[in-house]
């Protein structure tokens, strides 16, 4: 019986976040966030219940996502956030 070959899958994740405060009493802020993921180890066997193990296909994916948030606090008990987000931008590798 042949030995199963194990592959070492490694993926990378990075996140960046920075907040800039401004205004009277520094009650307002902009927050910039970015996230990236590179993952080379997804598996695809096909569609339906009759797929075979031999039909295994591997592929990778790189994703990039960003978000910008504006937040203000007019009073101590009030918080008003507004967020704009870029959709995930995937790139598949086969």
C-alpha positions as CSV (number, residue, x, y, z in Angstrom):
1,X,0.0,0.0,0.0
2,X,1.5,3.4,-1.0
3,X,2.3,5.9,1.7
4,X,0.1,9.0,1.8
5,X,2.0,12.1,0.9
6,X,1.5,14.9,3.4
7,X,2.0,18.4,2.2
8,X,2.7,21.2,4.6
9,X,0.1,23.9,3.8
10,X,1.0,27.4,4.9
11,X,-1.1,30.5,4.6
12,X,-0.4,34.1,5.4
13,X,-2.8,36.6,7.0
14,X,-2.0,40.3,7.6
15,X,-4.2,43.0,9.2
16,X,-3.5,46.7,9.5
17,X,-5.6,49.2,11.5
18,X,-5.0,52.8,12.3
19,X,-7.3,55.3,14.1
20,X,-6.9,59.1,13.7
21,X,-8.7,61.2,16.4
22,X,-9.6,64.9,15.9
23,X,-12.0,67.6,16.8
24,X,-13.0,69.2,20.1
25,X,-12.1,66.9,22.9
26,X,-10.9,64.4,20.3
27,X,-14.4,63.0,20.1
28,X,-14.3,62.2,16.4
29,X,-12.2,59.7,14.6
30,X,-11.4,58.0,11.3
31,X,-10.4,54.4,11.3
32,X,-8.6,52.8,8.4
33,X,-8.5,49.0,8.3
34,X,-7.0,46.6,5.7
35,X,-6.9,42.8,5.7
36,X,-5.1,40.4,3.3
37,X,-5.1,36.6,3.2
38,X,-3.1,34.2,1.0
39,X,-4.2,30.6,1.3
40,X,-2.9,27.9,-1.1
41,X,-4.6,24.9,0.3
42,X,-8.3,24.7,-0.8
43,X,-9.6,21.4,-2.2
44,X,-12.3,20.8,-4.8
45,X,-13.7,17.3,-5.6
46,X,-16.5,18.3,-8.0
47,X,-20.3,18.5,-7.8
48,X,-22.7,15.9,-6.7
49,X,-22.7,12.7,-4.7
50,X,-20.7,10.6,-7.2
51,X,-17.4,12.4,-7.1
52,X,-14.3,10.3,-6.5
53,X,-11.3,10.9,-4.4
54,X,-9.1,10.8,-7.5
55,X,-10.9,13.9,-8.8
56,X,-9.3,16.1,-6.2
57,X,-8.2,19.4,-7.4
58,X,-6.3,21.9,-5.3
59,X,-6.3,25.7,-5.7
60,X,-5.3,28.8,-3.8
61,X,-6.9,32.1,-3.1
62,X,-5.6,35.6,-2.3
63,X,-8.1,38.0,-0.7
64,X,-7.9,41.7,0.0
65,X,-10.5,43.7,2.0
66,X,-10.6,47.3,3.3
67,X,-12.8,49.4,5.5
68,X,-13.0,53.1,6.4
69,X,-15.0,54.2,9.5
70,X,-16.0,57.7,10.6
71,X,-17.2,57.9,14.2
72,X,-18.3,60.9,16.3
73,X,-19.5,61.2,19.9
74,X,-21.7,64.4,20.2
75,X,-22.3,63.5,23.9
76,X,-20.8,61.1,26.3
77,X,-23.6,58.5,25.9
78,X,-24.0,58.9,22.1
79,X,-22.0,57.2,19.4
80,X,-22.6,57.8,15.7
81,X,-20.5,55.5,13.4
82,X,-20.6,55.4,9.6
83,X,-18.6,52.7,7.7
84,X,-17.7,52.3,4.0
85,X,-16.2,48.9,3.1
86,X,-14.6,47.7,-0.1
87,X,-15.8,44.2,-1.1
88,X,-13.5,41.3,-0.8
89,X,-11.3,41.1,-3.9
90,X,-10.5,37.5,-4.5
91,X,-7.9,36.1,-6.9
92,X,-7.9,32.4,-7.5
93,X,-4.9,30.4,-8.4
94,X,-5.3,26.9,-9.9
